[in-house]
């Protein structure tokens, strides 16, 4: 199972970079094919990322947010979730390239830190309240990151 985790950990930044390229083709050329495929492709990568988290949870029997790599990976996952929600509400794909550049860099850093379990405080790994707190905090960071990208744009 460790080889699957390592493989997906390596593939996720590549998939997010491909999604960023697809969104940039749409942004710069208004290509009809890119317009049709950018959101479904990003949603597919999002589902792969969720499956990656599920595999890590069932393999290691602990929250993925107990290490720096897991936390950065969760932030990139939630940034994509917030962006997909925003894209659905606004019905505009023009900002996807900017958000996905941030997500690609975040997950590239996370992938370098995800190898192995890392050192974890037992309180963080075993306390169920920590899981709720960590998910809420990461969701807030993700919403802030998407807002910051829109503010810079």
Residue pairs with C-beta under 8 A, 6 or more apart in sequence:
1 55
1 59
2 59
4 55
5 52
5 55
5 56
5 59
5 114
6 115
8 48
8 51
8 52
8 55
9 52
9 111
9 114
9 115
10 111
11 48
12 45
12 48
12 49
12 52
12 73
12 107
12 111
13 104
13 107
13 108
13 111
15 45
15 48
16 45
16 76
16 80
16 100
16 103
16 104
16 107
17 104
18 41
19 38
19 41
19 42
19 45
19 96
19 100
20 96
20 97
20 100
20 101
20 103
20 104
22 34
22 37
22 38
22 41
22 42
23 34
23 38
23 42
23 93
23 96
23 97
23 100
24 97
25 31
25 34
26 34
26 35
26 38
26 93
26 94
26 96
26 97
27 93
27 94
27 96
27 97
35 93
38 93
38 96
39 84
39 87
39 93
42 80
42 84
42 96
42 100
43 84
45 80
46 77
46 80
46 81
46 84
49 73
49 76
49 77
49 80
50 77
52 73
53 64
53 73
53 74
53 77
56 64
56 70
57 63
57 64
60 117
62 120
62 125
62 126
63 70
63 124
63 125
63 130
63 131
63 134
64 70
64 73
64 74
65 71
65 74
65 131
65 134
65 135
65 138
66 118
66 120
66 121
66 124
66 125
67 113
67 114
67 117
67 118
67 119
67 120
68 113
68 118
69 110
69 111
69 112
69 113
69 114
69 115
69 118
70 110
70 114
71 110
71 134
71 138
72 106
72 107
72 109
72 110
72 113
73 106
73 107
73 110
73 111
73 114
74 134
74 135
74 138
75 106
75 138
75 141
75 142
75 145
76 103
76 106
76 107
76 110
77 142
78 138
78 139
78 141
78 142
78 143
79 99
79 102
79 103
79 106
79 142
79 145
79 146
80 99
80 103
81 139
81 142
82 139
82 142
82 143
82 145
82 146
83 95
83 96
83 99
83 100
83 103
83 146
86 146
87 93
87 96
95 149
95 150
95 153
98 149
98 152
98 153
99 146
99 149
102 145
102 149
123 130
124 130
